[in-house]
Amino acid sequence: MTTGDLIKYLEDWAPPGAAWEKDNVGLQIGSRGYKIKNILLCLELNGEVLKEALQKKCNFIFTHHPLIFSPIKRLDKDKDPRSELIESIFKNNITVFTAHTNLDFTKDGVSFELAKTLKLKNLRFLENETDNQFKVAVFVPQESLENVSDEVFKAGGGIIGEYKNCSFRLNGEGTFKGSHKTTPTVGKKNRFEKVNEIRLEFIVDSWNLNNVISALIKVHPYEEPAYDIYSLKNKNANFGAGVIGNLENAMSEKEFLLHVNKCLKTKVLKYCNGKSNQIKIVAVCGGSGSDLMKFVISKKADAFVTADIKYHSFQEAMGKFLFIDAGHYETEIISLNAVREKIIKFIPQGNKIEVFRYSGTTNPIKFFKQ
């Protein structure tokens, strides 16, 4: 199994196009051509993580937070610790791959794993993404329909929630008249023609649109395939922000705070009280999620677990819902469990590749207790 094989698999799950537009995700350092030995997962990459990767003979490192976020203007080993780190990565033929906000916004990604860790049920996105899907309609002669649809599906078209190869097909009659420069597949140039065609419709995510159209044109029998692209306002079933679910049994605010502490193994929680002492419906967002407050309120959640909450955000939430800051690291590190499970399923049977989680912590925040 090569690094390229694994990268394609991971990006089919958490596509780079689903990431925040200013994020830097995907292959950060290395090559898609290396044969994978072992794999190390971490929230962020530093010298200690790299040391452990070398000890465990890992040549593929998965990180959630990008090692390279902004453009690098210089590699000065005396002033930038990353320079020596990057040099060592290259020398040891290691590939570094990052899935950041694309993993945040993906179904079964960061927030879903946080919700599962808190033992929530009936999980769904707190707010689904919109404006990132298109409907494509293409007109195909009957004998070429399956060939065209197969290539469209392979390129990423026709995905709706947990269903693949979704399309709608309608019989009709197409007309055309080619100029003297044409070589029509059906009929003759300079003559008005009628042909039985199928209108093939399917949905495609925005980041797959170009690939799908290229595949469609490549396999379509006509010189000039006729197709339409419609921008959709649909809620995307597979991508969104935050997660909402419910506890199996309602808890008091104190019981739920203790529950969060235990599940996330946190040392401290910051919170403000909500309007009810009965916690049943719970929203979560791994990492910084304060900007989702309006959705928490509209969905009538009793509690919201996230991180990096500002003072004035606590003020705004007070008396509306139990607002809990459980820590950025603490609400995201558990997502590596989902990544590990996903990768293990992909490794071919009989292959001896091992998948490790970094055994230490990269959390820069320490807690002082008198």
HUCOR-V697284 format. One record per pair of residues at least 6 apart in sequence whose C-alpha atoms are under 7 Angstrom apart, sorted by sequence separation. I is the first residue (numbers start at 1). J is the second residue. If there is no record, write none. Layout:
BEGIN
I_J, I_J
END
This chain:
BEGIN
77_83, 103_109, 104_110, 158_164, 159_165, 160_166, 178_184, 183_189, 187_193, 317_323, 76_83, 77_84, 103_110, 104_111, 158_165, 159_166, 182_189, 75_83, 158_166, 217_225, 16_25, 158_167, 180_189, 314_323, 16_26, 179_189, 180_190, 178_189, 179_190, 153_165, 177_189, 178_190, 40_53, 177_190, 178_191, 283_296, 177_191, 177_192, 340_355, 176_192, 177_193, 309_325, 176_193, 289_306, 308_325, 40_58, 45_63, 175_193, 176_194, 283_301, 288_306, 289_307, 303_321, 304_322, 305_323, 306_324, 307_325, 38_57, 39_58, 44_63, 175_194, 282_301, 287_306, 288_307, 290_309, 302_321, 303_322, 304_323, 305_324, 306_325, 307_326, 308_327, 37_57, 38_58, 39_59, 40_60, 41_61, 42_62, 43_63, 44_64, 174_194, 175_195, 281_301, 282_302, 283_303, 284_304, 285_305, 286_306, 287_307, 288_308, 301_321, 302_322, 303_323, 304_324, 305_325, 306_326, 307_327, 308_328, 37_58, 38_59, 39_60, 40_61, 41_62, 42_63, 43_64, 44_65, 173_194, 174_195, 281_302, 282_303, 283_304, 284_305, 285_306, 305_326, 307_328, 37_59, 38_60, 39_61, 40_62, 41_63, 42_64, 43_65, 44_66, 45_67, 173_195, 174_196, 280_302, 281_303, 282_304, 283_305, 284_306, 36_59, 44_67, 173_196, 174_197, 279_302, 36_60, 172_196, 173_197, 253_277, 279_303, 172_197, 252_277, 253_278, 306_331, 171_197, 172_198, 252_278, 253_279, 171_198, 251_278, 252_279, 4_32, 170_198, 171_199, 250_278, 251_279, 3_32, 4_33, 169_198, 170_199, 250_279, 251_280, 2_32, 3_33, 169_199, 170_200, 250_280, 2_33, 3_34, 169_200, 249_280, 2_34, 3_35, 66_98, 168_200, 169_201, 2_35, 3_36, 65_98, 167_200, 168_201, 247_280, 1_35, 2_36, 59_93, 60_94, 61_95, 62_96, 63_97, 64_98, 167_201, 168_202, 246_280, 247_281, 329_363, 1_36, 59_94, 60_95, 61_96, 62_97, 63_98, 64_99, 65_100, 167_202, 246_281, 59_95, 60_96, 61_97, 62_98, 63_99, 64_100, 166_202, 185_221, 245_281, 246_282, 185_222, 245_282, 47_85, 184_222, 244_282, 245_283, 184_223, 244_283, 28_68, 243_283, 244_284, 288_328, 25_66, 243_284, 287_328, 24_66, 242_284, 243_285, 272_314, 242_285, 158_202, 159_203, 274_318, 275_319, 287_331, 24_69, 157_202, 158_203, 159_204, 273_318, 274_319, 275_320, 286_331, 287_332, 157_203, 158_204, 272_318, 273_319, 274_320, 275_321, 286_332, 157_204, 274_321, 156_204, 273_321, 274_322, 273_322, 272_322, 273_323, 271_322, 272_323, 156_208, 271_323, 272_324, 271_324, 270_324, 271_325, 141_196, 142_197, 157_212, 269_324, 270_325, 141_197, 142_198, 155_211, 156_212, 269_325, 270_326, 140_197, 141_198, 155_212, 269_326, 139_197, 140_198, 139_198, 140_199, 30_90, 139_199, 152_212, 155_215, 138_199, 139_200, 137_199, 138_200, 30_93, 137_200, 138_201, 152_215, 30_94, 31_95, 137_201, 151_215, 152_216, 266_330, 30_95, 136_201, 137_202, 151_216, 29_95, 30_96, 135_201, 136_202, 264_330, 29_96, 135_202, 136_203, 28_96, 135_203, 148_216, 27_96, 28_97, 134_203, 135_204, 27_97, 28_98, 133_203, 134_204, 26_97, 27_98, 133_204, 134_205, 148_219, 26_98, 133_205, 134_206, 148_220, 25_98, 26_99, 132_205, 133_206, 25_99, 132_206, 25_100, 161_237, 160_237, 161_238, 20_101, 19_101, 19_102, 18_102, 16_102, 15_102, 18_105, 139_226, 14_102, 138_226, 139_227, 14_103, 138_227, 137_227, 138_228, 136_227, 137_228, 14_106, 136_228, 137_229, 136_229, 135_229, 136_230, 134_229, 135_230, 134_230, 135_231, 134_231, 135_232, 133_231, 134_232, 133_232, 131_232, 131_233, 130_233, 130_234, 130_235, 129_235, 130_236, 128_235, 129_236, 128_236, 128_237, 129_239, 128_239, 129_240, 128_240, 127_240, 128_241, 127_241, 125_240, 126_241, 127_242, 125_241, 126_242, 125_242, 126_243, 125_243, 126_244, 124_243, 125_244, 123_243, 124_244, 123_244, 124_245, 123_245, 122_245, 121_245, 122_246, 120_245, 121_246, 120_246, 121_247, 120_247, 121_248, 115_243, 119_247, 107_238, 111_242, 112_243, 106_238, 107_239, 111_243, 106_239, 105_239, 106_240, 105_240, 105_241, 118_260, 118_263, 117_263, 126_283, 127_295, 115_284, 126_295, 114_286, 111_284, 111_285, 111_286, 110_286, 17_207, 114_331, 114_334, 113_334, 110_332, 113_335, 110_335, 113_338, 109_335, 43_333, 41_336, 49_358, 38_353, 39_354, 40_355, 41_356, 42_357, 37_353, 38_354, 39_355, 40_356, 41_357, 42_358, 38_355, 39_356, 40_357, 41_358, 40_358, 44_362
END
